[in-house]
Amino acid sequence: MDNKNALRAGALAAGTTLMMLLMTSPALALTRDDGDDPGKGLSVIETLGLYVLIPLALFAIIAGLVFALDGSTDREPKTKAKAKAKA
């Protein structure tokens, strides 16, 4: 890819990103809807537990179950049979 194409691709990506940012309106997030009843926010510890610790624990449990319940007895890599030497 030469410089002209790279510059064109970069300009297109930057323009698309700028347009996406301009089209969003975060100011509307401050307006409450009818019937909106938000609960209390999460603390830092609750957030880390919910979005980091619980997924890591689930991953560890699933990986442990797969490892423990794997019925394979052959863990060595397969080697190809050596070719017979010609006499």
Steps between C-alpha positions, in 0.01 A plus 500: 500500500655832401477829690206633299279201582608504866420870525163446336416212736606704803292799390198276444538338843545837671201649317279205586603517866437874513157463344406223744607718794306798369184297439481372857341728753614429854307804625177301458624251758436757773129516422296250701227306324153451644503205739878503524604375843878446510643312794804593702836482325755225545809551710845433356523166681156393375589602144831310504331197648219503245702570186843352583497246783181311412599448132851389605352258753261357240787457256710323764210270596425406139869446417543289814198286416621447144846405625368271776237324289719453194528126443813514288782279619740576218653842563818451298517649149471248222825425319509377145640155445858512377541409138666165444856535382567362156769233484 
